[in-house]
């Protein structure tokens, strides 16, 4: 009888533990603060996106989202930190071409794998980019600019936000596609590069359209078109570079959200739903336009496919250009 009582007690304890474990597991997500790792400095485009997404998730999920800036080595320091975080849905990160499709071909040793170490949640935004030049150049069209550059190999400079940035690699792709020889002048950020472009220290660069438009309208910069496959609603009269005379040229600056590999699929699905709901909320489109962003919104699978394709494209550009960061 005593053994039976012990067995009954043991069974009760086991059932109680299972109940507690099951209740804990079934707790709704999220139950506490979420950290959004931004691998760029405060104030830049990636940081702006991170804070915007954090605000969206705070409103959608009812839990605060704190942005944590971890900078260094072309966005790879913060991205590696996010990859090593506990995969429980409480650490997320902003992904971009620089961190996930350019860095793998640019760095000899990368502390993370852009595919294996992350769970894609959603591609959220694209940001239109324009080819802008100093208006002192005689070229008034893209075809004239390409002809002008071809007649002066190695004599024209282009600025970028730094080695390995999207603006750098986009210009390298332009060089290859157009068959021109331009000299790269890297800056510590797109702001100083833009200042020198206006001053005539460099002759060309690829810049966010929303940042360039005020200078274009003021006559301080000239543009030949946007790099995307479609025209931008910010400047619908501005052609794509494909339309302007460079067939097949298409580059998109994009931003998405990722979690560490192993994050539970139900959490990924919940985050995806919350983000898609947020970017389709009334009035959000104009707010995004004011920030130079175009809402997209994808499934995790669609986002993963984009990164795979971008890895292939940028690896080819990096190989052709010889760009490298050690």
C-alpha positions in Angstrom: 0.0 0.0 0.0 2.9 2.4 0.9 4.5 1.7 -2.5 1.3 2.4 -4.3 1.0 5.7 -2.3 4.5 6.7 -3.3 3.8 5.8 -7.0 0.6 7.9 -6.9 2.5 10.8 -5.3 5.3 10.5 -8.0 2.7 10.5 -10.8 1.0 13.6 -9.3 4.4 15.4 -9.1 5.2 14.4 -12.7 1.8 15.6 -13.9 2.2 18.9 -12.0 5.6 19.6 -13.5 4.3 18.8 -17.0 1.4 21.2 -16.4 3.7 24.0 -15.2 6.1 23.4 -18.1 3.2 23.3 -20.5 1.6 26.5 -19.0 5.0 28.3 -19.2 5.5 27.2 -22.8 2.0 28.3 -23.8 2.5 31.8 -22.5 1.7 34.3 -25.2 4.5 36.0 -27.0 5.8 38.5 -26.2 5.8 38.8 -22.4 8.7 41.2 -22.1 10.8 43.8 -23.8 12.2 43.1 -27.3 15.7 44.3 -28.4 16.2 45.5 -32.0 19.9 45.3 -32.9 20.9 48.0 -35.3 24.3 47.5 -36.7 24.8 51.1 -37.8 25.3 54.4 -36.0 22.4 56.5 -34.7 20.9 58.9 -37.3 21.8 56.9 -40.4 19.3 55.2 -42.7 19.5 51.8 -41.0 19.0 53.4 -37.6 16.0 55.3 -38.9 14.5 52.1 -40.2 15.3 50.3 -36.9 13.5 52.9 -34.8 10.5 53.0 -37.2 10.2 49.2 -37.1 10.6 49.2 -33.3 7.7 51.7 -33.0 5.6 49.6 -35.3 6.2 46.4 -33.3 5.6 48.2 -30.0 2.2 49.3 -31.2 1.3 45.9 -32.9 2.5 43.6 -30.1 1.9 45.8 -27.0 5.4 45.3 -25.7 8.2 47.9 -25.8 11.0 47.5 -28.4 14.4 49.1 -27.5 16.9 49.8 -30.3 20.5 48.8 -29.5 23.1 50.3 -31.8 26.2 48.1 -32.2 28.5 49.6 -34.8 31.7 48.6 -36.6 33.2 46.8 -39.6 30.6 47.7 -42.1 27.6 46.5 -40.1 29.2 43.1 -39.4 29.8 43.7 -35.7 26.2 44.3 -34.8 24.9 41.6 -37.2 27.3 39.0 -35.7 26.0 40.0 -32.2 22.4 39.4 -33.3 23.3 36.1 -34.8 24.7 34.9 -31.4 21.7 36.0 -29.4 19.3 33.5 -27.8 16.7 32.4 -30.4 13.6 33.2 -28.4 12.1 36.1 -30.4 13.4 38.7 -28.0 16.4 39.8 -30.1 15.8 40.9 -33.7 17.9 42.8 -36.2 17.6 45.0 -39.2 19.1 43.4 -42.3 20.2 45.3 -45.5 22.3 44.5 -48.5 25.4 45.7 -46.7 25.0 43.2 -43.9 23.5 40.2 -45.7 24.3 40.2 -49.4 27.4 42.3 -49.8 29.5 41.5 -46.7 29.9 37.7 -47.4 31.8 38.5 -50.7 33.6 41.5 -49.3 35.2 40.1 -46.1 37.8 37.3 -46.1 36.5 36.2 -42.7 32.9 36.9 -41.7 31.8 36.1 -38.2 28.3 34.9 -39.3 26.6 33.1 -42.1 23.8 35.3 -43.6 21.7 32.2 -44.5 22.4 29.7 -41.8 22.6 32.0 -38.8 19.3 33.8 -39.3 15.6 33.3 -39.7 14.1 35.8 -42.2 10.9 37.5 -41.0 10.0 40.0 -43.7 11.5 42.3 -46.3 9.8 45.5 -45.3 11.0 48.5 -47.3 13.0 49.5 -50.4 14.6 52.9 -50.7 15.0 54.5 -54.1 18.5 55.5 -55.1 19.5 58.0 -57.8 22.6 58.6 -59.8 23.5 62.2 -59.2 26.3 64.3 -60.6 27.8 67.7 -60.1 25.9 70.1 -62.4 29.1 71.6 -63.7 29.6 68.5 -65.9 28.5 69.2 -69.5 26.5 66.0 -69.7 22.8 66.5 -69.6 21.6 62.9 -70.1 22.8 59.5 -69.0 24.0 58.6 -72.5 26.0 61.9 -72.7 27.5 61.2 -69.2 28.6 57.7 -70.2 30.2 59.1 -73.4 31.9 61.8 -71.5 33.3 59.4 -68.9 34.5 57.0 -71.7 36.4 59.9 -73.3 38.2 60.5 -69.9 39.1 57.1 -68.5 40.3 57.4 -64.9 39.7 61.2 -64.7 36.3 61.3 -63.1 35.8 60.5 -59.4 32.8 59.0 -57.6 32.1 59.3 -53.9 30.5 56.7 -51.6 29.6 56.3 -48.0 32.6 54.0 -47.6 34.3 50.8 -48.8 31.8 48.0 -49.2 28.7 50.1 -48.8 25.8 49.8 -51.2 26.6 53.1 -52.8 30.2 51.9 -53.5 29.1 48.5 -55.0 26.3 50.1 -57.0 28.9 52.4 -58.6 31.1 49.4 -59.3 28.2 47.7 -61.0 27.6 50.9 -63.0 31.2 51.0 -64.1 31.0 47.4 -65.4 27.6 47.8 -67.1 28.4 51.1 -68.7 32.0 50.3 -69.6 33.5 53.3 -67.9 36.6 53.9 -65.8 35.8 55.9 -62.6 38.0 56.4 -59.5 36.4 55.6 -56.1 36.7 58.1 -53.3 35.3 56.5 -50.1 34.0 58.7 -47.3 32.9 58.0 -43.7 29.2 58.3 -44.5 27.1 59.5 -47.4 26.7 63.0 -45.9 30.4 64.1 -46.4 30.4 62.4 -49.8 27.3 64.5 -50.8 28.9 67.7 -49.5 32.0 67.1 -51.7 29.9 66.2 -54.7 28.1 69.5 -54.4 31.4 71.3 -54.1 32.8 69.5 -57.1 35.5 67.5 -55.3 33.9 64.4 -56.8 31.8 64.2 -59.9 29.3 61.5 -59.2 27.7 59.3 -56.6 24.6 57.1 -55.9 22.5 58.7 -53.2 19.1 58.1 -51.6 16.5 59.8 -53.7 14.8 61.5 -50.8 18.1 63.0 -49.7 19.1 64.1 -53.2 15.8 65.6 -54.3 16.1 69.0 -52.4 19.5 69.6 -54.0 18.3 68.5 -57.4 15.4 70.9 -57.2 17.7 73.7 -56.1 20.0 73.1 -59.0 22.9 71.9 -56.9 22.9 68.4 -58.2 21.8 66.8 -61.5 20.3 63.4 -61.8 19.9 61.0 -64.7 17.5 58.5 -63.1 16.8 56.0 -60.3 18.5 52.6 -60.0 15.3 50.6 -59.3 13.4 48.6 -61.9 10.4 50.9 -61.6 10.0 54.6 -61.3 9.7 56.1 -57.9 6.4 57.7 -56.6 8.6 60.3 -55.0 9.6 61.6 -58.5 7.5 59.8 -61.1 8.8 62.0 -63.9 12.4 60.7 -63.2 13.2 57.7 -65.5 14.9 54.5 -64.4 18.5 54.1 -65.6 17.3 51.3 -67.7 14.9 53.7 -69.4 17.6 56.4 -69.6 19.9 54.2 -71.7 21.5 51.6 -69.5 19.5 48.4 -70.3 19.1 45.9 -67.5 20.6 48.0 -64.8 18.6 47.5 -61.6 19.7 47.9 -57.9 17.4 48.2 -54.9 18.4 49.3 -51.4 16.2 47.3 -49.0 15.6 46.7 -45.4 14.1 43.7 -43.6 13.9 42.1 -40.2 15.6 38.9 -39.0 15.9 36.8 -35.9 18.6 34.4 -34.9 18.5 30.9 -36.4 16.3 28.5 -34.3 13.7 31.1 -33.3 10.4 29.2 -33.1 8.4 29.2 -36.3 5.2 30.4 -34.5 7.1 33.5 -33.2 8.4 34.2 -36.7 4.9 33.9 -38.1 3.5 36.2 -35.4 6.2 38.8 -36.0 5.6 38.6 -39.8 1.9 39.2 -39.3 2.5 42.1 -36.9 4.9 43.8 -39.3 2.7 43.4 -42.4 -0.3 44.8 -40.4 1.8 47.8 -39.3 3.1 48.7 -42.8 -0.5 48.6 -44.2 -2.0 50.7 -41.4 -3.9 53.8 -42.5 -1.6 56.8 -43.1 1.7 54.9 -42.8 2.5 55.1 -46.5 3.0 58.9 -46.5 5.1 58.6 -43.3 7.3 56.1 -45.0 7.6 58.3 -48.1 8.7 61.1 -45.9 11.5 58.9 -44.7 12.5 57.8 -48.3 11.0 54.3 -47.9 8.6 52.3 -50.0 6.6 49.6 -48.2 6.9 46.0 -49.5 6.1 43.3 -47.0 6.9 39.6 -47.8 6.7 36.1 -46.4 9.8 34.8 -44.7 10.3 32.5 -47.6 10.2 35.3 -50.1 12.7 37.3 -48.1 15.1 34.3 -48.0 14.8 33.9 -51.7 15.7 37.5 -52.3 18.9 37.2 -50.1 20.0 34.1 -52.0 19.6 36.0 -55.3 21.3 39.1 -54.0 24.3 37.1 -52.7 24.8 35.8 -56.2 24.6 39.2 -57.9 26.8 41.0 -55.4 29.4 38.3 -55.4 29.8 38.8 -59.1 30.1 42.6 -58.8 32.7 42.3 -56.0 34.8 39.8 -58.0 34.7 42.0 -61.1 35.6 45.1 -59.1 38.3 43.5 -56.9 36.8 45.2 -53.9 37.9 43.7 -50.6 37.9 44.6 -46.9 40.1 42.7 -44.5 
